[in-house]
């Protein structure tokens, strides 16, 4: 666990495309596992004279040492504006940050501008004209191929742009009172959104209209939404009831599949692994839980991973680690335990015990027979 001295609101692993100058992998293939990976973080104290800076940080995590660097590789500081939300471009182009009034673009610096020739980060000359003076954006999301950008505002507006031209695909002026979360389907055809004042909606990006409204039951309050893949390579949609449940939805009929109560605490953060096998939730009390998506069962629990509310969760691209951020200024990286391996070992142990009992039984039976013969 590492402390950076500011409340952290956003965290994301950096795409391997940003760090590899020669990427020969096919689309859909996992990059080879590396010892060193990068995390980008956003946070700060906001406006006023709180004495807490507003920062955009680039940090390193060493898998071989299970250690997150205490000194960031890059530290960008902003006077009175906190970078509240962030989205990293999936193809390695850079990242976008939402500030209180406007959104700004930042470029990866793959030259030797950072010490030791490591990956750098710098403010871009690119001006996002259509995202200037738009107020606080509460949700930012790129499509998986990086060709679309969706933004949702504190004012309830929902917009989808072509990237990087920022040509408007659709603009919903009153989608919600306030937009809370957005996510594209894997194929980029649909966008799911949640917010206050209206139910969760699924939008057809091409048609620029809502194609489904997901019903709430028993006072559910949807706070997060994510499309993911299943083991059959199909898609599934998850929504989170902030009161502790995960709901899965069929992405053809938009019918509810399963509702599973996971915790009794308020859920404040949610994410899925790229391969769709794992889900993660963070709570108001600072707990972090990793869930097996196929069984909808808790695989790992880190009690009091943080002192207070968990604000962000992000899986590494190979799903072997989960980074969690919090208002307590701490970043924790949890290595994911392979329960399949543990389970396999468990059954081997059980088999050995059963065989031992069988051998003991046979020996006991043979002894009794010998006694009778005598």
C-alpha positions in Angstrom: 0.0 0.0 0.0 1.3 3.5 -0.9 0.1 6.9 0.2 0.4 9.9 -2.0 -1.0 12.6 0.4 -4.2 13.4 -1.6 -7.7 11.9 -1.8 -7.6 9.7 -4.9 -10.7 9.7 -7.2 -9.5 7.8 -10.3 -7.1 5.0 -11.1 -6.3 3.1 -14.3 -3.6 0.7 -15.5 -1.8 2.0 -18.5 -2.4 0.0 -21.7 0.6 -2.0 -22.9 0.2 -0.3 -26.2 1.5 2.9 -24.5 4.7 1.2 -23.3 5.5 -1.0 -26.3 7.0 0.6 -29.3 6.6 -2.6 -31.3 3.3 -4.4 -30.7 3.0 -7.5 -32.8 0.1 -9.1 -30.9 -3.2 -9.7 -32.6 -6.3 -7.9 -31.4 -7.8 -9.9 -28.5 -4.5 -11.5 -27.6 -3.1 -10.8 -24.1 0.3 -9.1 -24.0 3.0 -11.1 -22.3 3.1 -10.6 -18.5 5.6 -8.0 -17.4 7.3 -7.4 -14.1 6.8 -3.7 -14.3 3.5 -2.0 -15.1 2.2 1.6 -14.8 -0.8 3.1 -12.9 -2.2 6.5 -13.5 -4.0 8.3 -10.7 -6.1 11.4 -10.2 -7.0 13.3 -7.1 -6.6 16.3 -4.9 -8.2 18.8 -2.5 -10.1 20.9 -5.1 -10.5 24.6 -4.9 -9.6 26.8 -2.0 -6.7 26.9 0.4 -6.9 23.4 1.8 -3.2 22.9 1.4 -3.9 19.6 -0.5 -2.6 19.7 -4.1 -4.5 18.6 -7.2 -2.5 15.9 -9.0 -2.3 13.7 -12.0 0.3 11.0 -11.2 2.0 8.2 -13.1 3.4 5.4 -10.9 5.1 2.1 -11.3 4.1 -1.3 -9.9 6.7 -4.1 -9.8 5.0 -7.5 -9.9 8.2 -9.3 -9.0 8.5 -7.3 -5.7 4.7 -6.8 -5.2 5.5 -3.1 -4.7 4.1 0.2 -5.9 6.6 3.0 -6.1 6.2 5.6 -3.4 7.7 8.3 -5.7 5.7 8.8 -8.9 7.4 8.7 -12.3 5.5 11.8 -13.3 3.7 14.4 -11.1 1.5 17.0 -12.7 0.0 19.6 -10.4 -2.9 21.9 -10.9 -3.6 25.1 -8.9 -7.3 25.2 -8.1 -8.9 22.4 -10.3 -9.0 18.7 -9.3 -8.9 16.1 -12.1 -12.0 14.3 -10.9 -12.7 11.7 -13.6 -10.4 10.0 -16.1 -10.4 7.7 -19.1 -7.3 6.1 -20.7 -7.5 5.6 -24.4 -7.4 1.8 -25.1 -5.0 2.0 -28.0 -2.4 4.0 -26.2 -3.1 7.5 -27.6 -3.2 9.2 -24.1 -5.8 10.0 -21.6 -8.6 12.5 -20.9 -9.3 14.1 -17.6 -12.5 15.9 -16.4 -11.9 19.1 -14.5 -14.7 21.2 -12.9 -15.3 23.2 -16.0 -13.6 21.5 -18.9 -12.0 18.3 -20.1 -8.3 18.2 -21.0 -6.1 15.7 -23.0 -2.8 14.4 -21.9 -0.2 12.6 -24.1 2.1 9.7 -23.2 5.7 10.7 -23.4 7.7 7.7 -24.8 10.9 9.8 -25.4 13.6 10.2 -22.8 11.8 13.2 -21.1 11.2 11.1 -18.0 14.1 9.9 -15.9 15.7 6.6 -16.8 13.9 6.6 -20.1 10.7 5.4 -18.5 7.2 6.2 -19.8 6.2 9.8 -19.2 3.1 11.9 -19.3 2.6 15.5 -20.4 -0.1 18.1 -21.0 -1.2 18.0 -24.7 -1.4 20.9 -27.1 -4.6 19.4 -28.4 -7.6 21.5 -27.3 -10.9 19.6 -26.9 -13.0 22.5 -28.1 -16.4 20.8 -27.7 -15.6 19.8 -24.1 -14.6 23.3 -22.9 -16.8 25.2 -20.5 -19.2 22.2 -20.2 -19.1 21.9 -16.5 -18.1 18.9 -14.4 -18.3 15.6 -16.3 -19.1 12.8 -13.9 -18.4 9.9 -16.3 -16.0 9.3 -19.2 -15.7 6.2 -21.3 -14.0 5.1 -24.5 -15.3 2.3 -26.7 -13.0 -0.7 -26.8 -11.5 0.2 -30.2 -11.0 3.8 -29.1 -13.2 5.2 -31.9 -15.9 6.6 -29.6 -16.0 8.8 -26.5 -19.0 9.1 -24.2 -19.3 11.8 -21.5 -21.9 12.4 -18.9 -22.3 15.6 -17.0 -23.3 16.7 -13.5 -26.0 18.6 -15.4 -27.5 15.4 -16.7 -26.4 15.7 -20.3 -25.2 12.6 -22.2 -23.0 12.9 -25.3 -21.2 10.5 -27.6 -18.5 11.7 -29.9 -16.4 10.2 -32.7 -12.8 10.1 -31.6 -10.5 11.9 -32.3 -12.6 14.3 -34.5 -15.1 15.0 -31.7 -17.9 14.8 -34.2 -21.2 14.6 -32.2 -23.0 11.3 -32.7 -25.8 12.1 -30.3 -26.6 14.6 -27.6 -29.2 13.8 -24.9 -29.8 17.1 -23.1 -31.9 15.6 -20.2 -30.8 12.0 -19.9 -30.7 12.3 -16.1 -30.6 14.8 -13.3 -26.9 13.8 -13.0 -25.1 11.1 -14.9 -23.2 8.7 -12.6 -21.7 6.0 -14.9 -21.2 5.0 -18.5 -19.8 2.0 -20.4 -19.7 0.8 -24.0 -20.5 -2.8 -25.1 -17.5 -4.8 -26.3 -18.5 -4.3 -30.0 -19.2 -0.6 -29.4 -22.9 -0.9 -30.6 -24.4 -0.1 -27.2 -23.8 2.4 -24.4 -25.2 1.8 -21.0 -25.8 4.6 -18.5 -27.0 5.2 -15.0 -27.8 8.4 -13.2 -30.1 10.1 -10.8 -33.7 10.9 -11.8 -34.2 8.2 -14.4 -33.7 4.4 -14.6 -30.7 2.7 -16.2 -30.8 2.9 -20.0 -29.2 1.1 -22.9 -28.6 3.3 -26.0 -28.0 2.1 -29.5 -25.0 4.3 -30.6 -25.8 4.1 -34.3 -29.5 4.9 -33.9 -28.8 7.5 -31.2 -31.7 6.3 -29.2 -32.5 4.3 -26.0 -33.4 0.7 -26.8 -33.9 -0.6 -23.3 -34.8 0.7 -19.9 -33.8 -1.7 -17.1 -36.4 -2.0 -14.4 -35.6 -1.6 -10.7 -37.0 -3.8 -8.0 -37.6 -3.4 -4.3 -36.1 0.0 -4.1 -32.8 -0.8 -6.0 -30.6 2.2 -6.7 -28.3 1.6 -9.7 -24.9 3.2 -9.1 -22.6 1.5 -11.7 -22.9 -0.3 -15.0 -20.5 -2.5 -17.0 -20.6 -4.6 -20.1 -18.4 -7.7 -19.9 -17.8 -11.0 -21.7 -18.7 -14.4 -20.6 -16.8 -17.7 -20.8 -18.7 -18.4 -24.0 -17.4 -15.1 -25.4 -20.9 -13.7 -25.3 -21.7 -10.4 -23.7 -23.4 -9.7 -20.3 -24.3 -6.5 -18.7 -23.9 -5.8 -15.0 -25.5 -3.2 -12.9 -24.8 -2.5 -9.2 -27.4 -1.8 -6.6 -25.6 0.5 -4.3 -27.2 -1.3 -1.3 -25.1 -4.4 -2.0 -26.3 -6.4 -5.0 -24.9 -7.3 -8.4 -27.5 -7.8 -11.2 -26.7 -9.4 -14.5 -28.7 -8.8 -17.7 -29.1 -10.6 -21.0 -27.8 -8.3 -23.8 -30.3 -9.6 -26.4 -33.6 -9.6 -24.5 -32.4 -7.1 -21.8 -34.1 -9.4 -19.2 -32.6 -9.8 -15.8 -30.6 -13.0 -15.3 -29.4 -13.1 -11.7 -29.6 -10.8 -8.7 -27.0 -11.6 -6.1 -26.6 -9.9 -2.7 -22.9 -9.6 -2.1 -22.5 -7.2 0.9 -24.7 -5.4 3.3 -22.6 -2.2 3.1 -23.0 0.5 0.5 -21.1 -0.2 -2.7 -19.0 2.8 -3.8 -16.8 1.4 -6.6 -17.2 -1.4 -9.2 -15.2 -2.8 -12.1 -14.7 -6.0 -14.2 -11.6 -7.7 -15.5 -10.9 -7.6 -19.2 -11.4 -11.3 -19.6 -14.8 -11.1 -17.8 -13.9 -13.7 -15.2 -13.7 -11.4 -12.2 -15.7 -8.6 -10.7 -14.6 -6.2 -8.0 -16.5 -4.0 -5.6 -15.4 -1.5 -3.0 -17.5 -0.3 -0.1 -18.2 2.7 2.1 -16.3 1.0 4.9 -13.2 0.5 2.9 -13.5 -3.2 2.1 -12.6 -4.7 -1.3 -14.1 -7.9 -2.7 -13.2 -9.9 -5.8 -16.0 -12.0 -7.2 -15.9 -15.0 -9.5 -18.4 -13.9 -12.3 -19.4 -17.4 -13.4 -20.4 -18.5 -9.9 -21.3 -15.1 -8.5 -19.3 -16.0 -5.4 -16.8 -14.0 -3.5 -13.3 -15.2 -4.3 -11.3 -12.8 -2.2 -12.1 -10.3 0.5 -9.8 -7.6 1.8 -11.3 -6.3 5.0 -10.4 -2.7 5.7 -8.3 -2.4 2.6 -8.8 1.3 3.1 -9.7 3.4 6.1 -12.7 5.0 4.4 -14.7 4.9 1.2 -13.2 3.1 -1.8 -13.4 5.5 -4.8 -12.0 3.5 -7.7 -11.1 -0.1 -8.8 -9.1 -1.2 -11.8 -7.9 -4.7 -12.9 -4.5 -5.1 -14.6 -4.8 -6.1 -18.2 -3.9 -9.7 -17.5 -6.2 -9.8 -14.5 -3.5 -10.8 -12.1 -3.8 -7.7 -9.9 -6.5 -5.2 -8.7 -5.7 -1.7 -7.8 -8.0 0.2 -5.4 -8.1 3.9 -4.5 -9.7 5.7 -1.7 -10.4 9.1 0.0 -7.8 8.0 2.5 -5.1 8.9 0.0 -3.9 5.3 -0.3 -3.4 3.0 -3.3 -3.5 -0.7 -2.6 -2.6 -3.3 -5.2 -4.0 -6.7 -4.4 -2.6 -9.8 -6.3 -5.5 -12.0 -7.3 -5.3 -15.5 -5.8 -6.0 -18.3 -8.3 -8.7 -20.2 -6.5 -8.9 -22.8 -9.3 -5.3 -23.8 -8.4 -6.1 -23.8 -4.7 -9.3 -25.8 -5.3 -7.3 -28.3 -7.4 -4.8 -28.8 -4.5 -7.7 -29.1 -2.1 -9.2 -32.0 -4.0 -5.8 -33.7 -4.3 -5.4 -33.5 -0.5 -8.9 -34.9 0.0 -8.1 -37.8 -2.4 -4.9 -38.6 -0.5 -6.9 -38.6 2.8 -9.5 -40.9 1.4 -6.9 -43.3 0.0 -5.2 -43.3 3.4 -8.5 -44.2 5.1 -9.0 -46.9 2.5 -5.5 -48.4 3.1 -6.1 -48.3 6.9 -9.5 -50.0 6.4 -8.0 -52.8 4.3 -5.2 -53.4 6.7 -7.7 -53.5 9.6 -9.8 -56.0 7.7 -6.8 -58.2 6.8 -5.7 -58.2 10.5 -9.1 -59.3 11.7 -9.1 -62.2 9.1 -5.7 -63.3 10.3 -6.9 -63.3 13.9 -9.9 -65.5 13.0 -7.7 -67.9 11.1 -5.5 -68.3 14.2 
